[in-house]
Amino acid sequence: MSVQKMEFKTEVKELLNLMIHSLYSHKEIFLRELISNASDAIDKARHESLTNKEIIEACGEWKIKIIPDTTAGTLTIRDNGIGMSRDEAVAELGTIAHSGTREFMQALKDASQKDKPGLIGQFGVGFYSAYMVADKVVVVSRKATEKTSSAIKWESIADGSFTIGDAEKDRPGTDVILHLREEDKKYLQEWEIRDVVRKYSDYIEHPVVMDITREQEDPADKEKRIKTTEEETLNSRKAIWLKDPSEIKPEEYNDFYKHVSHDFTDPAKVIHYRAEGTSEFTMLLYVPQHAPYGILYRDFKIGPMLYVKRVQIMDHCAEVLPEYLRFVKGVVDSSDLPLNVSREILQSNRHIEVIKKNIVKKVLDTLAEMKKNDAPGYEKFHKEFGRVLKEGIHFDFSRKEQIADLLLYASTRTDAGKLTTLDEYVKNMPIAQDAIYYITGRPDENILQSPYLEAFRTKGYEVLILTDDIDDLIMLDLQEYKGKKIKSVIKGDVSLDKEKQAEKEAQKGKFEKLLSRLKDRLKDEVKDVRLSGRLTDSACCLVAEEGGLDPQMEKMLRSMGQDVPSQKRILEINAEHPVFAVMNSMVEQGGSDEQVQEYVDLLYNQALLLEGSKLKDPAGFARSISKLMAGGGKK
Ligand code: ADP
């Protein structure tokens, strides 16, 4: 097939533009990215060779070779891995498959210069980082699974298009040839290359080699110097997770984390553990400092890398990690699994179950230890991942109390920016208080001013303030903690005082007529109207039934496209409030229907506003208020 010219997809064009024009620091990571791609390609070939021995013969000894050519001004990264067919090269190097690319580019535009390199790897746009140092990139690749020597040649000067044509190549694998820009020619120097490889790719299992030429004295003729060239391995290659933890320096742990996570900051926590006995495996796991982009999206890739006896099997093994711990990164290396393990086997494998159990235990124990011994560090963790962790209460029933112990909450008692725990909450409960109370709301709301808190404040009861979208669901799942029921202050009937309860009963008679007028007027809007045990200052509020959804939750489910039937609420009125004395006498003395109705509507609309809901007729509401203000409300 002849040489074909093709256009890059729009997002590649934009990405290349960014690579070329806005990323100037940490340019050297292009080498890490290309070596990492080469290493992945070798892993794939090796995996393939388990069932196809001819591949090993064709490819030879696995290695990645760096070839600087000072005359041509090119740097070649050569691997003898799986290679690419023509179609694969067009698809893989002409488009970006990852769905997060748009956000990535936006993030890249917004990020400060020092954060930009960290974003590159995270989104798997590694290959294009070549254009940070090269103005032209040529890729010559031959597929390892095909028997012919025909190869493909992909080429682009990042001008919006690339060409693809035929080539010859004596061995399978890929050559990525970078035509370096003048100012980036330093990457042709031996010491520069050594440095970058050691800094970023030391743990790569495959040898990263380079021909090193040395000048030596000729032993036969002292006047003469002879040149010898030898292939030297630049990386130490030791799989870090197999080393003894006592031999590993913190920097080594951190560097490896950056390799597996494509993060640019150090991890918050390292978990390195070897299990021996009926199941043998090693885990080197990390809790990151920051939540990566997309952690709340459905296509977020979950799970550590899975190795079987040092052979990489998959990039993300979701089977060993529950979703609520999806922030955990790292490596698991098993000695028990077969090398040709498939997804189906993983799903029902005893060893995988053991590994998963161990991971969950280790991670939760580590978090508990962190919470105990490093409160500021733990708070940071919680800020980033608390929302994800609490999903565990819903999905991992057997550990719900253990997970609940790890959650932090603001409350009506905590100072601004400070948080409490359920355990502390329970310890601080007055003897008379028999339940744990919480209120939900949006983070930007002034929840402390909520009328739903009035009676609790009067009683001196602490109320947890929950602002995550899923909090209400989580509390419904948790139901109780340390034998104390968990209740929402905006649901169900509240009676904090036994004496008040009796008083309320007595008042029912007094307000009977008014209550029935209210019920009658609002019969299409609310389920019931009753006297409130939770209000002290405000006139009225809307509450959900015990066990029902709170309005926050209802809105969230609707926004997710779920068909949530509209739930009628209960209107609670504060019998102590002067407005009811006025309304009561209005009703008792046969006030006009129109006036009573207007008051009832005003009350109901106020309650809607307090709940954070929209009014059906805001203009009517405003008119009534203005009328009252102008004195038209006087009898
Ligand atoms: P990522 O490696 O995160 O998928 P890249 O942009 O670095 O993203 O690479 C895109 C794709 O191009 C890879 O997934 C792989 O299929 C292919 N590719 C890149 N480099 C090589 C290589 N050296 N050998 C074989 N395939 C490669």
Residues whose N, C-alpha, C, O or C-beta is under 5 A from the ligand:
A	BS01	ADP	N37 A38 A41 G83 M84 E92 G124 V125 G126 F127 Y128 T174
